[in-house]
Amino acid sequence: MSPKPLYEETLPAGAMWSMRIPRHRLVRLTALDANANVSALLYRADQPLDRLNVPDTLKALHTAKLTRGHVLMSDMGLSLASIVEDTLGWHDPLAGHITREQVAAKFGGHSYQDFRNDWHRNAHDNFLVELAKHGLGLRDLVANVNVFSRVTADDAGRLAFTENHAPAGASIALRTDAEVLLILSNTPHPLAPAGEYPRARVTVTIEPTTPAAADDFCRNFRPECARALALTERHYL
């Protein structure tokens, strides 16, 4: 039986969210509707200059996707969080996040003045709003990951978005190995096809969990994962 959640919130389409989360928490994202996309940023809460480094994470793990077993590494090589559960097997770390101009071109320019809470939000502005709440800004905006989305590359390096990748009920769970600032934007993927603005809801649940043990799946997934976790544990001695 799963432990009682410490926190739970449902993010409607377009919502932004951030929280400073202690170590050894399980952050679960669950898509309540099909075809969700959540763009995510992570920072080390005690030193936000040390933040998610997507290129280093992908190089260390020899991957172009994220799934169970992978750790999300910081600039200093710490494990900010480990992916300990995943029902999809593929989350996008390549395509970045959608901007106001892209949203207008794909879905129409629905402004707050005309549509109030149904206006078309974008991840770029959402990220900047949430960063400002924590004393950060544009210079702190780095490469993000896109939870629930799949992007593939052909031999020429062209990226292709996979439609209908995430069914309702898809979920992923991150164990926080460091104390992190997590920023989320429930907004469309930048490569999503034009049409109706996506309206998928996503639930964020935070539960207690235990540190990575010696036989932890993520620790043993690759030697680089073990080193990142060891660096993190040394940092918090």
RODO-574618 format. One line per field, with one value per residue (C-alpha): residue number from 1; residue in three letters; x, y negated, z negated. Coordinates in steps of 0.5 Angstrom, whole numbers, plus 500, padded with zeros to 3 digits. Example, Ala and Ser with C-alpha at 12.3 -4.5 7.8 and 13.67 -1.06 7.14 Angstrom:
resi = 1, 2
resn = ALA, SER
east = 525, 527
north = 509, 502
up = 484, 486
***
This chain:
resi = 1, 2, 3, 4, 5, 6, 7, 8, 9, 10, 11, 12, 13, 14, 15, 16, 17, 18, 19, 20, 21, 22, 23, 24, 25, 26, 27, 28, 29, 30, 31, 32, 33, 34, 35, 36, 37, 38, 39, 40, 41, 42, 43, 44, 45, 46, 47, 48, 49, 50, 51, 52, 53, 54, 55, 56, 57, 58, 59, 60, 61, 62, 63, 64, 65, 66, 67, 68, 69, 70, 71, 72, 73, 74, 75, 76, 77, 78, 79, 80, 81, 82, 83, 84, 85, 86, 87, 88, 89, 90, 91, 92, 93, 94, 95, 96, 97, 98, 99, 100, 101, 102, 103, 104, 105, 106, 107, 108, 109, 110, 111, 112, 113, 114, 115, 116, 117, 118, 119, 120, 121, 122, 123, 124, 125, 126, 127, 128, 129, 130, 131, 132, 133, 134, 135, 136, 137, 138, 139, 140, 141, 142, 143, 144, 145, 146, 147, 148, 149, 150, 151, 152, 153, 154, 155, 156, 157, 158, 159, 160, 161, 162, 163, 164, 165, 166, 167, 168, 169, 170, 171, 172, 173, 174, 175, 176, 177, 178, 179, 180, 181, 182, 183, 184, 185, 186, 187, 188, 189, 190, 191, 192, 193, 194, 195, 196, 197, 198, 199, 200, 201, 202, 203, 204, 205, 206, 207, 208, 209, 210, 211, 212, 213, 214, 215, 216, 217, 218, 219, 220, 221, 222, 223, 224, 225, 226, 227, 228, 229, 230, 231, 232, 233, 234, 235, 236, 237
resn = MET, SER, PRO, LYS, PRO, LEU, TYR, GLU, GLU, THR, LEU, PRO, ALA, GLY, ALA, MET, TRP, SER, MET, ARG, ILE, PRO, ARG, HIS, ARG, LEU, VAL, ARG, LEU, THR, ALA, LEU, ASP, ALA, ASN, ALA, ASN, VAL, SER, ALA, LEU, LEU, TYR, ARG, ALA, ASP, GLN, PRO, LEU, ASP, ARG, LEU, ASN, VAL, PRO, ASP, THR, LEU, LYS, ALA, LEU, HIS, THR, ALA, LYS, LEU, THR, ARG, GLY, HIS, VAL, LEU, MET, SER, ASP, MET, GLY, LEU, SER, LEU, ALA, SER, ILE, VAL, GLU, ASP, THR, LEU, GLY, TRP, HIS, ASP, PRO, LEU, ALA, GLY, HIS, ILE, THR, ARG, GLU, GLN, VAL, ALA, ALA, LYS, PHE, GLY, GLY, HIS, SER, TYR, GLN, ASP, PHE, ARG, ASN, ASP, TRP, HIS, ARG, ASN, ALA, HIS, ASP, ASN, PHE, LEU, VAL, GLU, LEU, ALA, LYS, HIS, GLY, LEU, GLY, LEU, ARG, ASP, LEU, VAL, ALA, ASN, VAL, ASN, VAL, PHE, SER, ARG, VAL, THR, ALA, ASP, ASP, ALA, GLY, ARG, LEU, ALA, PHE, THR, GLU, ASN, HIS, ALA, PRO, ALA, GLY, ALA, SER, ILE, ALA, LEU, ARG, THR, ASP, ALA, GLU, VAL, LEU, LEU, ILE, LEU, SER, ASN, THR, PRO, HIS, PRO, LEU, ALA, PRO, ALA, GLY, GLU, TYR, PRO, ARG, ALA, ARG, VAL, THR, VAL, THR, ILE, GLU, PRO, THR, THR, PRO, ALA, ALA, ALA, ASP, ASP, PHE, CYS, ARG, ASN, PHE, ARG, PRO, GLU, CYS, ALA, ARG, ALA, LEU, ALA, LEU, THR, GLU, ARG, HIS, TYR, LEU
east = 500, 503, 504, 499, 502, 505, 502, 497, 495, 492, 495, 490, 492, 497, 499, 505, 508, 514, 516, 523, 523, 527, 531, 528, 521, 518, 515, 510, 507, 500, 497, 489, 488, 491, 497, 500, 506, 510, 516, 520, 527, 531, 536, 539, 536, 541, 546, 541, 547, 548, 542, 540, 545, 541, 547, 552, 546, 545, 552, 553, 548, 549, 541, 537, 531, 529, 526, 527, 534, 536, 539, 538, 545, 547, 553, 557, 555, 550, 544, 538, 533, 533, 527, 525, 518, 516, 510, 512, 519, 520, 521, 524, 530, 532, 526, 526, 520, 515, 514, 509, 510, 510, 503, 500, 502, 500, 494, 492, 493, 488, 490, 488, 485, 480, 479, 481, 483, 482, 488, 494, 500, 507, 512, 517, 513, 511, 518, 520, 514, 516, 524, 522, 519, 525, 530, 532, 531, 532, 540, 538, 533, 537, 535, 529, 526, 519, 515, 510, 513, 517, 521, 526, 531, 532, 539, 540, 538, 531, 527, 520, 514, 511, 503, 499, 505, 502, 495, 491, 494, 501, 506, 513, 516, 522, 526, 529, 537, 538, 534, 531, 527, 523, 519, 513, 509, 503, 504, 504, 510, 514, 513, 506, 502, 498, 490, 486, 490, 492, 488, 491, 491, 496, 497, 503, 504, 509, 510, 516, 521, 528, 535, 538, 540, 546, 542, 538, 536, 538, 545, 546, 543, 550, 557, 555, 549, 553, 558, 553, 549, 556, 557, 551, 551, 558, 555, 550, 555
north = 500, 493, 488, 482, 477, 471, 466, 467, 462, 462, 457, 455, 454, 448, 448, 446, 449, 449, 452, 453, 460, 464, 470, 477, 475, 478, 473, 477, 474, 477, 475, 475, 474, 476, 473, 469, 465, 462, 458, 459, 455, 457, 453, 455, 451, 450, 447, 445, 444, 452, 454, 459, 460, 464, 465, 468, 472, 475, 476, 479, 484, 485, 484, 479, 480, 481, 487, 491, 492, 485, 480, 472, 469, 462, 458, 461, 468, 469, 473, 468, 473, 481, 483, 489, 491, 490, 493, 490, 491, 485, 477, 472, 468, 465, 460, 455, 451, 447, 440, 435, 434, 441, 442, 436, 439, 446, 445, 438, 431, 432, 427, 426, 420, 423, 430, 430, 436, 440, 436, 440, 440, 442, 445, 440, 434, 439, 441, 434, 432, 438, 437, 430, 433, 436, 430, 433, 430, 430, 432, 438, 441, 447, 453, 457, 464, 465, 471, 475, 473, 477, 474, 478, 476, 479, 480, 473, 470, 468, 468, 471, 471, 477, 476, 480, 482, 481, 484, 482, 485, 485, 483, 482, 482, 478, 479, 473, 474, 467, 462, 459, 453, 456, 452, 455, 452, 456, 453, 456, 459, 454, 459, 461, 460, 454, 455, 454, 452, 458, 459, 465, 464, 467, 469, 467, 472, 472, 478, 480, 485, 487, 486, 490, 496, 500, 505, 499, 500, 493, 493, 500, 497, 495, 493, 486, 486, 489, 484, 478, 481, 482, 474, 472, 476, 473, 466, 467, 471
up = 500, 502, 496, 495, 500, 496, 502, 508, 513, 520, 525, 531, 538, 538, 531, 528, 521, 517, 510, 506, 504, 499, 501, 501, 503, 509, 514, 518, 524, 527, 533, 532, 540, 546, 549, 543, 544, 537, 538, 532, 529, 523, 519, 513, 508, 503, 509, 515, 520, 520, 524, 529, 534, 540, 544, 539, 537, 544, 545, 538, 539, 547, 548, 552, 548, 541, 537, 531, 528, 531, 526, 527, 526, 524, 527, 522, 523, 517, 518, 517, 518, 520, 524, 520, 524, 531, 534, 541, 542, 546, 544, 548, 546, 553, 556, 551, 549, 552, 553, 554, 561, 562, 558, 562, 569, 567, 563, 564, 560, 554, 549, 542, 543, 548, 545, 538, 535, 542, 545, 548, 544, 546, 542, 543, 540, 534, 533, 532, 527, 523, 523, 521, 514, 512, 514, 521, 528, 535, 534, 530, 535, 538, 542, 539, 540, 543, 539, 542, 549, 554, 560, 564, 569, 576, 579, 582, 574, 576, 570, 570, 565, 563, 563, 558, 554, 547, 545, 539, 533, 535, 530, 528, 521, 519, 512, 510, 508, 507, 504, 511, 513, 518, 523, 528, 534, 536, 543, 550, 553, 558, 563, 562, 568, 569, 568, 561, 555, 551, 545, 541, 533, 529, 522, 518, 512, 506, 502, 497, 499, 497, 500, 505, 502, 505, 509, 512, 519, 521, 517, 521, 528, 530, 527, 528, 524, 518, 518, 519, 513, 509, 510, 508, 501, 500, 501, 496, 491
***
